[in-house]
Amino acid sequence: MATTDQAATGRTLSTDIPARLDRLPWSRWHWTIVIGLGTVWILDGLEVTVVGNIAGRLSEPGSGLPITSGEVTGIAAALYVAGACIGALFWGRLTDRWGRKRLFMITLAVYLGATALTAISFDTWWFLLFRFLTGFGIGGEYAAINSAIDELIPALYRGRVDLIINGSFWVGAVAGSLLSIVALNTAFFAADVGWRLTFALGAVLALVILLVRRHVPESPRWLLIHGRDREAEEIVTSIERRVRAEHGEPLARPEGELTLHQRGSVTFTEIARTVFSRYRRRAVLGFSLFIGQAFLYNAITFGFGAILTTFFDVPSGNTGYYFAVIAVGNFCGPLLLGKLFDTVGRRVMISSTYLLSGLLLFGTAWLFDRGSLNAATMTACWCAVLFFASAGASSAYLTVSEIFPMETRAMSIAFFYALGTAAGGISGPLLFADLTESGKVADTVLAFSVGAALMCAAGLVAAFLAVRAERRSLEDVARPLSAAAGTAARTTA
């Protein structure tokens, strides 16, 4: 329940709504949130994989598009990454100001429109423009979706749900690989039709998700901060009614109340001061986690096809099957380890997944250098590395979404996401492209070692700086800037 009074400095609100959301048992309503919001990562995985797989077809005569393979995998990929980085920052700011629901509807609509228009590309400039706009929409999704999920999912389940949702990117990657095999088969579709259908399917899936999202409410936490406590109360009461009817028993009594002072929007100066001064150790943690996972993934995935064909004589047409196996390993990590982030705890699990993946990659580099691996055993090694790395990488998104105050949450997610995406999409390829494609064993070993070293370094940072956020309310992990003194834990770490 929320009550208000008028203070000299503005409107004051006392509420137990965050506690009421956190004490809810898991229900069908929570599955609605997961399906409506979480499936966008599948679309992202689908997008990235499809474009990589159709590059050869687009450059062939008769594709209907005057573009080279290099322009697809180079310029178009860079524009997609740039769009995602810019979109994350642009939409992230608006997510904190305008609300989670408005932005996760807008950003998905941008993605839907851009993907549909990519499907009707008739010239290179058109294709490149809408690849940028597709990334622009996807980048905004990360900030809006992670904010909404963490603010709607009970504290007891927040870690595992967030990890599995972020890890579902790899479900999309597998689907993209399989879809490309069918769509690019000229026995089924003409050369200038099949690749267009892959983008059209992405737009159709986005439309279905958009329809589901209509039933996802605005974050009651965001509404409270912005003085819309009546709406927040109505939403939470409705959720409680549905959950109570499903379980057939009274809900547990909420524990804890929060007092907030209504305020205007937060300025960029205040966001920067909060993240880099008040929470500077947490900012170091966020930097370390995102940079580590970005470089590890580029050390492996950027040149995996070239490594298989160059060193193990795998036909280029068969590398997709190996990628599908790796993608399955990536998804299994968050799926099977996610619960431990809520039970064993964030610090232990984040540091251990980063350290284990880094050490396993060092081991893979050593075996590769000795000539002890073949295509199958190399893929098995990659699966083992990425099983832990995927859980660690997903925990990076979870971490930055819960360790900064409510008012800066979406912008913080956007900033660290943009940082990681830029490192992975710009610095990573520049560093690893020549190394993994040179045909020299020593160069590939060096690429593996760089990724492994950065992952281990991030794991050590997490061992000292990771925040014990498991089973704690978001307001306890990071005190809202609007909170009255003494109503939530004061944290400066």
C-alpha positions in Angstrom: 0.0 0.0 0.0 1.2 3.5 -0.7 0.5 6.6 1.3 1.6 10.2 0.6 2.0 13.5 2.3 3.3 16.9 1.3 6.7 17.9 2.5 8.5 21.2 2.1 10.8 19.9 -0.5 8.0 18.1 -2.5 5.7 15.1 -2.5 6.7 12.3 -0.2 5.6 8.7 -0.7 5.7 5.7 1.7 5.2 2.4 0.1 5.6 -1.4 0.5 5.1 -2.1 -3.2 8.7 -3.3 -3.9 8.4 -5.7 -1.0 5.0 -7.0 -2.3 6.5 -7.7 -5.7 9.5 -9.5 -4.2 7.5 -11.8 -1.9 5.3 -13.2 -4.7 5.6 -16.9 -5.5 6.4 -17.9 -9.1 3.2 -17.9 -11.3 1.8 -17.9 -14.8 1.9 -14.1 -14.7 5.7 -14.2 -14.4 5.9 -16.5 -17.4 4.0 -13.9 -19.3 6.8 -11.4 -18.4 9.5 -13.8 -19.5 7.8 -14.6 -22.8 6.8 -11.1 -23.6 10.1 -9.4 -22.7 12.8 -12.1 -22.9 12.3 -13.5 -26.4 13.9 -10.4 -28.0 17.3 -12.0 -27.3 16.3 -14.9 -29.6 15.6 -12.3 -32.3 19.1 -10.8 -31.7 20.8 -14.2 -32.1 18.7 -14.9 -35.1 19.7 -11.6 -36.7 23.4 -11.9 -36.2 23.6 -15.5 -37.3 21.4 -15.1 -40.4 23.4 -12.2 -41.7 26.7 -14.1 -41.3 25.3 -17.1 -43.1 23.7 -15.3 -46.0 26.7 -13.2 -46.8 27.8 -15.5 -49.6 24.4 -15.7 -51.2 23.9 -12.0 -51.2 27.1 -11.5 -53.1 26.2 -14.0 -55.8 24.7 -12.9 -59.2 20.9 -13.1 -59.1 20.6 -12.2 -55.4 18.8 -9.0 -56.3 21.3 -6.9 -54.4 24.6 -5.4 -55.8 26.6 -6.1 -52.7 29.8 -8.0 -51.9 30.3 -10.6 -49.2 32.9 -8.2 -47.5 30.3 -5.4 -47.4 27.8 -7.8 -45.6 30.2 -9.1 -43.0 32.3 -5.9 -42.8 30.4 -2.7 -43.3 26.9 -4.0 -42.6 28.1 -5.8 -39.5 29.8 -2.7 -38.2 26.8 -0.6 -38.9 24.6 -3.0 -37.0 27.0 -2.8 -34.0 27.2 1.0 -34.2 23.4 1.1 -34.3 23.1 -1.1 -31.3 25.6 1.1 -29.3 24.0 4.3 -30.2 20.5 2.9 -29.8 21.3 1.6 -26.3 22.5 5.0 -25.2 19.7 6.9 -26.9 16.8 4.7 -25.8 18.4 4.0 -22.4 18.1 7.6 -21.4 14.5 7.7 -22.6 13.7 4.5 -20.7 14.6 6.1 -17.4 12.6 9.2 -18.3 9.5 7.9 -20.1 9.1 4.5 -18.6 9.9 0.8 -19.3 6.7 -0.1 -21.1 6.6 2.8 -23.6 10.2 2.1 -24.6 10.1 -1.7 -24.9 7.1 -1.2 -27.2 8.8 1.6 -29.3 12.2 -0.2 -29.6 10.6 -3.4 -30.7 8.5 -1.5 -33.3 11.7 0.1 -34.6 13.3 -3.3 -34.9 10.2 -4.8 -36.6 10.0 -2.0 -39.2 13.7 -2.0 -39.9 13.9 -5.7 -40.4 10.9 -5.7 -42.7 12.4 -3.0 -44.8 15.7 -4.9 -44.9 13.8 -7.7 -46.6 12.8 -5.5 -49.5 16.3 -4.1 -50.1 16.9 -3.2 -53.7 20.3 -1.5 -53.4 23.4 -1.6 -51.1 22.7 1.8 -49.4 19.2 0.6 -48.5 20.4 -2.6 -47.0 23.2 -0.8 -45.0 20.8 1.8 -43.7 18.3 -0.6 -42.3 20.9 -2.9 -40.8 21.9 0.2 -38.8 18.3 0.9 -37.8 17.8 -2.8 -36.9 20.7 -2.5 -34.5 19.4 0.8 -33.3 16.2 -0.9 -32.2 17.9 -4.0 -30.7 20.3 -1.8 -28.7 17.4 0.0 -27.1 15.7 -3.3 -26.2 18.6 -4.3 -23.9 18.2 -1.3 -21.6 14.3 -1.3 -21.6 14.0 -5.1 -21.2 16.6 -5.7 -18.5 15.2 -2.9 -16.5 11.6 -4.1 -16.7 12.5 -7.8 -16.0 14.5 -7.1 -12.9 11.9 -4.7 -11.5 9.0 -7.2 -12.1 10.6 -10.6 -11.2 10.8 -11.5 -7.5 14.2 -11.2 -5.8 14.3 -14.9 -5.1 14.3 -15.7 -8.9 15.8 -12.6 -10.4 19.3 -14.0 -11.0 18.3 -17.3 -12.8 15.6 -15.6 -14.9 17.9 -12.8 -16.0 20.7 -15.3 -17.0 18.4 -17.7 -18.9 16.8 -14.8 -20.8 20.2 -13.3 -21.8 21.5 -16.7 -22.7 18.5 -17.3 -25.0 20.5 -15.3 -27.6 22.0 -18.7 -28.5 18.6 -20.3 -29.1 18.2 -17.7 -31.8 21.7 -18.5 -33.1 20.8 -22.1 -33.5 17.5 -21.2 -35.2 19.3 -18.8 -37.5 21.8 -21.4 -38.6 19.0 -23.9 -39.3 16.8 -21.3 -41.0 19.6 -20.2 -43.3 20.2 -23.8 -44.5 16.6 -24.0 -45.6 16.1 -20.5 -46.9 19.3 -20.5 -49.0 18.5 -23.8 -50.6 17.6 -22.9 -54.2 15.6 -26.1 -54.5 13.1 -24.4 -52.2 13.4 -20.7 -52.9 14.9 -18.6 -55.7 18.3 -17.0 -55.1 16.7 -13.5 -54.7 13.8 -14.7 -52.4 15.2 -17.0 -49.7 17.4 -14.4 -47.9 14.5 -12.0 -48.0 12.3 -14.5 -46.2 14.8 -14.8 -43.3 14.4 -11.1 -42.5 10.6 -11.3 -43.1 10.4 -14.1 -40.6 12.2 -11.9 -38.0 9.7 -9.2 -38.6 6.8 -11.7 -38.1 8.2 -13.0 -34.9 8.7 -9.4 -33.6 5.0 -8.7 -34.4 3.9 -11.7 -32.4 6.1 -10.6 -29.4 4.7 -7.1 -29.7 1.2 -8.4 -29.4 2.2 -10.4 -26.2 3.9 -7.3 -24.7 0.6 -5.4 -24.7 -0.3 -7.4 -21.6 3.0 -6.6 -19.8 2.4 -3.7 -17.4 4.6 -0.7 -16.6 7.1 -1.3 -13.9 5.4 -0.3 -10.6 8.8 0.7 -9.2 9.3 3.2 -12.1 5.8 4.6 -11.5 6.5 5.1 -7.8 9.6 7.1 -8.5 7.7 9.3 -10.9 4.8 10.0 -8.5 2.3 7.8 -10.2 1.6 5.7 -7.1 -2.1 5.2 -7.8 -1.2 3.4 -11.1 1.5 1.3 -9.3 -1.0 0.3 -6.6 -3.6 -0.8 -9.1 -1.0 -2.9 -11.1 0.4 -4.6 -8.0 -3.1 -5.3 -6.6 -4.1 -6.9 -9.9 -1.0 -9.0 -10.0 -1.6 -10.2 -6.4 -5.2 -11.1 -7.2 -4.1 -13.3 -10.1 -1.3 -15.0 -8.2 -3.5 -15.6 -5.2 -6.2 -17.2 -7.4 -3.6 -19.4 -9.1 -2.1 -20.7 -5.8 -5.3 -20.8 -3.9 -3.8 -19.5 -0.6 -3.0 -16.2 1.0 0.2 -14.4 0.0 3.0 -14.0 2.5 3.1 -10.8 4.4 5.4 -8.2 2.7 8.4 -7.1 4.8 9.8 -3.6 4.6 8.6 -0.1 3.5 10.3 2.5 1.4 9.9 6.3 1.7 10.5 8.3 -1.5 10.7 12.0 -2.3 9.2 12.7 -5.7 11.6 14.5 -8.0 12.1 15.5 -11.6 14.2 13.6 -14.1 17.9 12.8 -13.3 20.5 14.8 -15.3 23.4 13.3 -17.1 25.7 15.0 -14.6 23.9 13.2 -11.7 24.0 9.9 -13.5 27.8 10.2 -14.1 28.4 11.3 -10.5 26.3 8.4 -9.2 27.9 5.7 -11.4 31.5 6.9 -11.4 31.9 8.6 -8.0 29.4 7.2 -5.6 29.6 3.7 -7.1 33.0 3.8 -8.7 34.0 0.2 -7.5 30.8 -1.1 -9.1 31.7 0.8 -12.3 35.1 -0.9 -12.3 33.3 -4.2 -11.9 30.9 -3.5 -14.8 33.8 -2.5 -17.1 35.8 -5.6 -16.2 32.9 -8.0 -16.8 31.9 -6.6 -20.1 35.4 -6.2 -21.5 36.4 -9.7 -20.4 33.4 -11.5 -22.0 33.6 -9.4 -25.2 37.2 -10.3 -25.9 36.8 -14.0 -24.9 33.9 -14.4 -27.3 35.8 -12.7 -30.1 38.8 -14.8 -29.5 36.7 -17.9 -30.2 33.7 -17.0 -32.3 35.1 -14.4 -34.7 37.5 -16.9 -36.3 36.0 -20.2 -35.5 35.1 -21.0 -39.1 38.6 -20.0 -40.4 40.2 -22.1 -37.6 38.1 -25.2 -38.6 38.8 -24.9 -42.3 42.4 -23.8 -42.1 43.7 -26.2 -39.4 41.3 -29.1 -39.5 40.2 -29.2 -43.2 36.6 -28.8 -42.4 34.6 -27.8 -45.6 33.3 -24.3 -45.3 29.8 -25.6 -45.9 29.9 -27.7 -42.8 31.1 -25.2 -40.3 27.5 -24.2 -39.5 27.0 -27.6 -37.9 29.9 -27.1 -35.5 28.6 -23.6 -34.7 25.2 -25.1 -33.8 26.9 -27.4 -31.3 28.8 -24.5 -29.8 25.6 -22.4 -29.6 23.8 -25.3 -27.7 26.7 -25.3 -25.2 26.3 -21.5 -24.8 22.6 -21.8 -23.9 23.1 -24.7 -21.5 25.5 -22.7 -19.3 22.9 -20.1 -18.1 20.1 -22.7 -18.2 21.9 -25.2 -15.8 23.9 -22.8 -13.7 21.4 -19.9 -13.4 19.8 -21.2 -10.2 23.2 -21.2 -8.4 23.5 -17.4 -8.9 20.4 -17.1 -6.6 21.5 -19.8 -4.1 25.3 -20.0 -3.9 25.5 -16.3 -4.6 26.6 -13.7 -7.1 30.2 -13.2 -6.0 31.1 -16.9 -6.0 29.3 -17.7 -9.3 30.4 -14.7 -11.3 34.0 -15.0 -10.3 34.1 -18.7 -10.8 32.4 -18.8 -14.2 34.8 -16.1 -15.5 37.9 -17.8 -14.0 36.9 -21.3 -15.2 36.2 -20.2 -18.7 39.5 -18.3 -18.9 41.5 -21.2 -17.5 39.8 -23.7 -19.8 40.6 -21.4 -22.8 44.2 -21.3 -21.7 44.1 -25.1 -21.6 42.5 -25.2 -25.1 45.3 -22.9 -26.4 47.9 -25.3 -24.9 46.4 -28.4 -26.5 46.0 -26.6 -29.8 49.6 -25.5 -29.7 50.7 -29.1 -29.1 48.7 -30.3 -32.1 46.6 -32.5 -29.8 43.2 -31.5 -31.1 41.0 -32.3 -34.1 37.8 -30.6 -35.3 35.6 -32.6 -32.9 37.8 -32.2 -29.8 38.4 -28.5 -30.5 34.6 -28.0 -30.7 34.2 -29.9 -27.4 36.8 -27.7 -25.8 35.0 -24.6 -27.1 31.7 -25.9 -25.7 33.3 -26.4 -22.3 34.8 -22.9 -22.3 31.5 -21.3 -23.5 29.3 -23.3 -21.1 30.9 -21.3 -18.2 31.6 -18.1 -20.3 28.0 -17.8 -21.4 26.7 -17.9 -17.8 29.4 -15.3 -16.9 28.6 -13.0 -19.8 24.9 -13.2 -19.0 25.7 -12.3 -15.3 27.4 -9.1 -16.6 24.0 -7.9 -17.8 22.4 -9.0 -14.6 25.1 -7.2 -12.5 24.8 -3.8 -14.1 21.0 -3.9 -14.1 20.8 -4.4 -10.3 23.8 -2.6 -8.7 22.9 0.9 -9.6 20.0 3.1 -8.4 16.5 2.8 -9.8 16.7 6.3 -11.5 19.8 5.4 -13.4 19.2 1.7 -14.1 18.4 1.8 -17.8 21.1 4.3 -18.6 23.7 2.2 -16.7 22.7 -0.9 -18.6 22.9 1.0 -21.9 26.3 2.4 -21.1 27.9 -0.9 -20.2 26.1 -2.7 -23.0 27.4 -0.1 -25.5 30.9 -0.5 -24.0 30.9 -4.3 -24.3 29.3 -4.2 -27.8 31.8 -1.7 -29.1 34.7 -3.7 -27.7 33.3 -6.9 -29.2 32.3 -5.4 -32.5 35.1 -3.0 -33.1 38.2 -3.7 -31.1 37.8 -7.4 -31.1 37.7 -7.9 -34.8 40.6 -5.5 -35.3 42.7 -7.5 -32.9 41.6 -11.1 -33.7 40.8 -11.1 -37.5 44.4 -11.3 -38.7 45.4 -13.6 -35.9 42.8 -16.3 -36.4 43.0 -16.1 -40.2 46.8 -16.0 -40.6 47.1 -19.8 -40.8 49.8 -19.7 -38.1 49.2 -21.8 -35.0 51.1 -19.3 -32.8 48.8 -16.5 -33.9 45.6 -18.4 -32.9 47.2 -19.4 -29.6 47.9 -15.7 -28.9 44.3 -14.8 -29.7 43.0 -17.5 -27.3 45.5 -16.3 -24.6 44.4 -12.7 -24.8 40.7 -13.6 -24.4 41.5 -16.0 -21.6 43.7 -13.5 -19.7 41.1 -10.8 -19.8 38.4 -13.2 -18.7 40.6 -14.4 -15.7 41.3 -10.7 -14.8 37.6 -10.0 -14.8 37.0 -13.0 -12.6 39.6 -11.8 -10.1 37.9 -8.3 -10.0 34.6 -10.0 -9.4 36.0 -12.0 -6.5 36.8 -8.8 -4.7 34.1 -6.3 -6.0 31.0 -8.4 -6.9 27.9 -7.3 -4.9 26.0 -9.9 -2.9 22.7 -9.1 -4.6 21.1 -12.6 -4.4 17.6 -12.7 -2.9 17.8 -9.0 -2.0 15.5 -6.3 -3.2 16.8 -3.9 -5.8 16.2 -1.1 -3.3 18.5 -2.8 -0.8 21.2 -3.5 -3.3 21.3 0.1 -4.5 19.4 2.8 -2.6 17.2 4.9 -4.9 18.3 8.5 -5.3 14.8 9.4 -4.3 14.7 7.4 -1.1 14.5 9.2 2.2 17.4 8.6 4.5 17.2 5.3 6.5 14.6 3.6 4.3 17.0 1.5 2.2 20.6 0.3 2.7 23.3 2.9 2.1 25.7 1.4 -0.3 28.8 3.1 -1.7 30.8 0.0 -2.8 
